Amino acid sequence: MHSIYTPRAMKGFKVQGKELAAAFFQCFGFALLFLPFGTTASAQPVGEVLFAVGSASVQGSSGSSLQRGSFVSVGDVLETGAGSHVHIRFVDGALLSVRPNSRLAIDQYQFDAERPQASQVKFQLREGTARSITGKAGESAKERFRLNTPVAAVGVRGTDFVTATSALRTSVVVNTGAVVCWPAF
C-alpha cells in the first residue's frame, strides 16, 4: 500500500475536469517562459578589426574571414596565416595585434565604462605572436587582465607588450609598463 503525504490544508482538495486542464496549462505555460525560443542572440561584439592583411579568419560567432570593420566577440578564436596580421581595437580602447601564423582565443572581455575597476580580460595565445596595448580595462583592473599561453600566464601592470609562444616556450618583450609571468601548470 502506498501513501502520499498531504498537508492538512490540502486534505479533501480535488482538481477535476476543466479545473485540472486549466491548472495543467497554467503550470505548463509558466514553465515555457524558461525555455529558449527563437534564434539565439549573437555574441556581443567586444572589438573591431582596424587592419587585416593576408589570410586571417575567426572561428566562433561568425566563422568568417577577418577584414577591416569585422567585429570580434568573446569565444572567437583568431587565426592568421603566413605573412598575415590583424589589428583590433577593443571596446575599452585596448589594441591587439595578432601576428603571422598565430592563434589567439578571446576567452573573456568584460568592460563597463561606469565601473572599469570591475573589468575582466582573458586571452589565450595558443601559438604564434601577439602584441597587446592595454586599454581602460587593463589599466583599471590590472589584476584581472591575463594572457595565457601553453606554458605561461602573463598578467599586466598597465602595459604595451609582445608575447610569442610555442608548445614548449613563451617569451615576453615589454615596451612600456610591466608584466608578471607564472608557469601555466
C-alpha positions as YAML, in Angstrom:
chain: A
units: angstrom
residues:
- id: 1
  name: MET
  ca: [0.00, 0.00, 0.00]
- id: 2
  name: HIS
  ca: [1.31, 3.44, -0.97]
- id: 3
  name: SER
  ca: [0.58, 6.54, 0.95]
- id: 4
  name: ILE
  ca: [1.14, 10.15, -0.09]
- id: 5
  name: TYR
  ca: [1.73, 12.86, 2.48]
- id: 6
  name: THR
  ca: [-0.52, 15.87, 2.06]
- id: 7
  name: PRO
  ca: [-0.68, 18.87, 4.35]
- id: 8
  name: ARG
  ca: [-3.93, 19.35, 6.28]
- id: 9
  name: ALA
  ca: [-4.90, 22.30, 4.14]
- id: 10
  name: MET
  ca: [-4.84, 20.02, 1.07]
- id: 11
  name: LYS
  ca: [-6.92, 17.17, 2.56]
- id: 12
  name: GLY
  ca: [-10.03, 16.68, 0.53]
- id: 13
  name: PHE
  ca: [-8.79, 19.01, -2.20]
- id: 14
  name: LYS
  ca: [-9.54, 17.63, -5.66]
- id: 15
  name: VAL
  ca: [-8.97, 19.08, -9.08]
- id: 16
  name: GLN
  ca: [-11.00, 17.52, -11.85]
- id: 17
  name: GLY
  ca: [-12.19, 18.18, -15.38]
- id: 18
  name: LYS
  ca: [-11.85, 21.77, -16.58]
- id: 19
  name: GLU
  ca: [-10.05, 22.84, -13.39]
- id: 20
  name: LEU
  ca: [-7.42, 20.14, -13.95]
- id: 21
  name: ALA
  ca: [-6.92, 21.20, -17.56]
- id: 22
  name: ALA
  ca: [-6.65, 24.88, -16.57]
- id: 23
  name: ALA
  ca: [-4.16, 24.10, -13.79]
- id: 24
  name: PHE
  ca: [-2.09, 21.98, -16.16]
- id: 25
  name: PHE
  ca: [-1.93, 24.67, -18.85]
- id: 26
  name: GLN
  ca: [-1.09, 27.38, -16.30]
- id: 27
  name: CYS
  ca: [1.82, 25.33, -14.94]
- id: 28
  name: PHE
  ca: [2.93, 24.27, -18.41]
- id: 29
  name: GLY
  ca: [2.69, 27.85, -19.71]
- id: 30
  name: PHE
  ca: [4.74, 29.14, -16.78]
- id: 31
  name: ALA
  ca: [7.42, 26.52, -17.46]
- id: 32
  name: LEU
  ca: [7.59, 27.58, -21.12]
- id: 33
  name: LEU
  ca: [8.79, 31.01, -20.03]
- id: 34
  name: PHE
  ca: [12.11, 29.44, -19.08]
- id: 35
  name: LEU
  ca: [12.75, 27.67, -22.38]
- id: 36
  name: PRO
  ca: [14.79, 29.42, -25.09]
- id: 37
  name: PHE
  ca: [12.76, 30.18, -28.20]
- id: 38
  name: GLY
  ca: [13.59, 31.78, -31.50]
- id: 39
  name: THR
  ca: [17.09, 32.41, -32.70]
- id: 40
  name: THR
  ca: [19.87, 32.58, -30.23]
- id: 41
  name: ALA
  ca: [21.25, 36.04, -29.70]
- id: 42
  name: SER
  ca: [24.59, 36.55, -31.38]
- id: 43
  name: ALA
  ca: [27.56, 37.25, -29.18]
- id: 44
  name: GLN
  ca: [28.05, 40.87, -28.21]
- id: 45
  name: PRO
  ca: [30.98, 42.41, -30.15]
- id: 46
  name: VAL
  ca: [33.92, 43.36, -27.93]
- id: 47
  name: GLY
  ca: [36.26, 44.64, -30.63]
- id: 48
  name: GLU
  ca: [36.56, 45.82, -34.22]
- id: 49
  name: VAL
  ca: [39.21, 44.97, -36.79]
- id: 50
  name: LEU
  ca: [41.14, 48.11, -37.76]
- id: 51
  name: PHE
  ca: [43.53, 46.42, -40.17]
- id: 52
  name: ALA
  ca: [43.81, 42.96, -41.70]
- id: 53
  name: VAL
  ca: [46.20, 41.69, -44.31]
- id: 54
  name: GLY
  ca: [46.72, 38.19, -45.70]
- id: 55
  name: SER
  ca: [44.71, 35.18, -44.62]
- id: 56
  name: ALA
  ca: [43.07, 35.95, -41.30]
- id: 57
  name: SER
  ca: [39.92, 34.29, -40.01]
- id: 58
  name: VAL
  ca: [37.75, 33.95, -36.94]
- id: 59
  name: GLN
  ca: [36.40, 30.67, -35.61]
- id: 60
  name: GLY
  ca: [33.37, 31.23, -33.38]
- id: 61
  name: SER
  ca: [30.38, 33.52, -33.56]
- id: 62
  name: SER
  ca: [30.76, 34.49, -37.22]
- id: 63
  name: GLY
  ca: [33.16, 31.85, -38.57]
- id: 64
  name: SER
  ca: [34.43, 34.01, -41.42]
- id: 65
  name: SER
  ca: [37.46, 35.79, -42.79]
- id: 66
  name: LEU
  ca: [38.55, 38.93, -40.97]
- id: 67
  name: GLN
  ca: [38.69, 42.24, -42.75]
- id: 68
  name: ARG
  ca: [38.61, 45.89, -41.78]
- id: 69
  name: GLY
  ca: [35.32, 46.60, -39.99]
- id: 70
  name: SER
  ca: [34.74, 42.99, -38.86]
- id: 71
  name: PHE
  ca: [33.70, 42.53, -35.25]
- id: 72
  name: VAL
  ca: [35.09, 40.02, -32.76]
- id: 73
  name: SER
  ca: [33.34, 38.57, -29.71]
- id: 74
  name: VAL
  ca: [34.07, 36.53, -26.62]
- id: 75
  name: GLY
  ca: [34.55, 32.91, -27.68]
- id: 76
  name: ASP
  ca: [36.13, 33.77, -31.02]
- id: 77
  name: VAL
  ca: [39.48, 32.26, -32.00]
- id: 78
  name: LEU
  ca: [41.50, 34.47, -34.33]
- id: 79
  name: GLU
  ca: [43.84, 32.73, -36.78]
- id: 80
  name: THR
  ca: [46.44, 34.26, -39.07]
- id: 81
  name: GLY
  ca: [48.38, 32.58, -41.85]
- id: 82
  name: ALA
  ca: [51.91, 33.19, -43.11]
- id: 83
  name: GLY
  ca: [52.56, 36.90, -43.70]
- id: 84
  name: SER
  ca: [49.18, 37.86, -42.16]
- id: 85
  name: HIS
  ca: [48.37, 40.44, -39.49]
- id: 86
  name: VAL
  ca: [45.18, 41.52, -37.71]
- id: 87
  name: HIS
  ca: [44.90, 44.67, -35.59]
- id: 88
  name: ILE
  ca: [41.87, 45.05, -33.30]
- id: 89
  name: ARG
  ca: [40.60, 47.92, -31.14]
- id: 90
  name: PHE
  ca: [38.53, 46.73, -28.18]
- id: 91
  name: VAL
  ca: [35.60, 48.49, -26.51]
- id: 92
  name: ASP
  ca: [37.86, 49.96, -23.80]
- id: 93
  name: GLY
  ca: [40.38, 51.35, -26.30]
- id: 94
  name: ALA
  ca: [42.83, 48.45, -25.97]
- id: 95
  name: LEU
  ca: [44.78, 47.44, -29.06]
- id: 96
  name: LEU
  ca: [45.74, 43.91, -30.04]
- id: 97
  name: SER
  ca: [47.91, 42.85, -32.96]
- id: 98
  name: VAL
  ca: [47.87, 39.18, -33.91]
- id: 99
  name: ARG
  ca: [50.99, 38.43, -35.93]
- id: 100
  name: PRO
  ca: [51.63, 35.82, -38.69]
- id: 101
  name: ASN
  ca: [50.98, 32.10, -38.06]
- id: 102
  name: SER
  ca: [49.15, 32.73, -34.78]
- id: 103
  name: ARG
  ca: [46.02, 31.56, -32.96]
- id: 104
  name: LEU
  ca: [44.51, 33.68, -30.20]
- id: 105
  name: ALA
  ca: [41.25, 32.99, -28.31]
- id: 106
  name: ILE
  ca: [39.17, 35.72, -26.69]
- id: 107
  name: ASP
  ca: [38.09, 33.86, -23.56]
- id: 108
  name: GLN
  ca: [36.69, 36.81, -21.60]
- id: 109
  name: TYR
  ca: [36.23, 40.54, -22.20]
- id: 110
  name: GLN
  ca: [34.04, 42.35, -19.71]
- id: 111
  name: PHE
  ca: [34.22, 46.14, -19.61]
- id: 112
  name: ASP
  ca: [31.80, 48.63, -18.08]
- id: 113
  name: ALA
  ca: [32.82, 52.27, -18.59]
- id: 114
  name: GLU
  ca: [30.99, 53.23, -15.39]
- id: 115
  name: ARG
  ca: [32.86, 50.57, -13.35]
- id: 116
  name: PRO
  ca: [36.16, 49.91, -15.15]
- id: 117
  name: GLN
  ca: [37.71, 48.50, -11.95]
- id: 118
  name: ALA
  ca: [35.34, 45.51, -12.30]
- id: 119
  name: SER
  ca: [36.65, 44.66, -15.79]
- id: 120
  name: GLN
  ca: [37.95, 41.20, -16.70]
- id: 121
  name: VAL
  ca: [40.05, 40.37, -19.74]
- id: 122
  name: LYS
  ca: [41.41, 36.95, -20.62]
- id: 123
  name: PHE
  ca: [43.13, 35.96, -23.85]
- id: 124
  name: GLN
  ca: [44.70, 32.64, -24.76]
- id: 125
  name: LEU
  ca: [47.60, 32.78, -27.21]
- id: 126
  name: ARG
  ca: [47.65, 29.17, -28.39]
- id: 127
  name: GLU
  ca: [50.53, 29.66, -30.80]
- id: 128
  name: GLY
  ca: [52.38, 32.46, -32.52]
- id: 129
  name: THR
  ca: [52.87, 36.09, -31.55]
- id: 130
  name: ALA
  ca: [50.59, 38.88, -30.35]
- id: 131
  name: ARG
  ca: [51.15, 42.46, -29.17]
- id: 132
  name: SER
  ca: [48.80, 43.91, -26.57]
- id: 133
  name: ILE
  ca: [48.44, 47.55, -25.54]
- id: 134
  name: THR
  ca: [46.06, 47.62, -22.61]
- id: 135
  name: GLY
  ca: [43.05, 49.93, -22.55]
- id: 136
  name: LYS
  ca: [40.91, 51.15, -19.66]
- id: 137
  name: ALA
  ca: [40.10, 47.58, -18.53]
- id: 138
  name: GLY
  ca: [43.76, 46.63, -18.20]
- id: 139
  name: GLU
  ca: [44.66, 49.97, -16.60]
- id: 140
  name: SER
  ca: [41.80, 49.94, -14.08]
- id: 141
  name: ALA
  ca: [41.75, 46.23, -13.21]
- id: 142
  name: LYS
  ca: [45.36, 45.13, -13.71]
- id: 143
  name: GLU
  ca: [44.93, 42.03, -11.56]
- id: 144
  name: ARG
  ca: [42.07, 40.87, -13.84]
- id: 145
  name: PHE
  ca: [43.94, 41.01, -17.14]
- id: 146
  name: ARG
  ca: [45.52, 37.72, -18.22]
- id: 147
  name: LEU
  ca: [47.11, 36.40, -21.39]
- id: 148
  name: ASN
  ca: [47.61, 32.65, -21.15]
- id: 149
  name: THR
  ca: [49.94, 30.57, -23.33]
- id: 150
  name: PRO
  ca: [50.58, 26.82, -23.32]
- id: 151
  name: VAL
  ca: [53.45, 27.26, -20.84]
- id: 152
  name: ALA
  ca: [52.90, 30.61, -19.06]
- id: 153
  name: ALA
  ca: [50.31, 33.07, -17.80]
- id: 154
  name: VAL
  ca: [51.07, 36.77, -18.28]
- id: 155
  name: GLY
  ca: [49.47, 39.47, -16.13]
- id: 156
  name: VAL
  ca: [49.85, 43.18, -16.82]
- id: 157
  name: ARG
  ca: [50.54, 46.35, -14.95]
- id: 158
  name: GLY
  ca: [49.38, 48.99, -17.48]
- id: 159
  name: THR
  ca: [51.34, 47.72, -20.38]
- id: 160
  name: ASP
  ca: [52.42, 47.51, -24.00]
- id: 161
  name: PHE
  ca: [53.95, 44.07, -24.50]
- id: 162
  name: VAL
  ca: [54.61, 41.40, -27.12]
- id: 163
  name: THR
  ca: [54.23, 37.69, -26.38]
- id: 164
  name: ALA
  ca: [55.49, 34.86, -28.57]
- id: 165
  name: THR
  ca: [54.71, 31.24, -27.77]
- id: 166
  name: SER
  ca: [55.13, 27.70, -28.96]
- id: 167
  name: ALA
  ca: [54.26, 24.41, -27.30]
- id: 168
  name: LEU
  ca: [57.48, 24.49, -25.26]
- id: 169
  name: ARG
  ca: [58.44, 28.14, -24.80]
- id: 170
  name: THR
  ca: [56.96, 31.59, -24.19]
- id: 171
  name: SER
  ca: [58.85, 34.86, -24.44]
- id: 172
  name: VAL
  ca: [57.61, 38.32, -23.48]
- id: 173
  name: VAL
  ca: [59.06, 41.69, -24.53]
- id: 174
  name: VAL
  ca: [57.80, 44.71, -22.56]
- id: 175
  name: ASN
  ca: [57.74, 48.04, -24.43]
- id: 176
  name: THR
  ca: [56.22, 50.08, -21.56]
- id: 177
  name: GLY
  ca: [54.83, 49.19, -18.15]
- id: 178
  name: ALA
  ca: [55.43, 45.81, -16.53]
- id: 179
  name: VAL
  ca: [54.24, 42.22, -16.71]
- id: 180
  name: VAL
  ca: [54.12, 39.36, -14.26]
- id: 181
  name: CYS
  ca: [54.58, 35.79, -15.53]
- id: 182
  name: TRP
  ca: [53.62, 32.48, -13.90]
- id: 183
  name: PRO
  ca: [54.05, 28.92, -15.11]
- id: 184
  name: ALA
  ca: [50.88, 27.60, -16.73]
- id: 185
  name: PHE
  ca: [50.91, 24.35, -14.75]
...
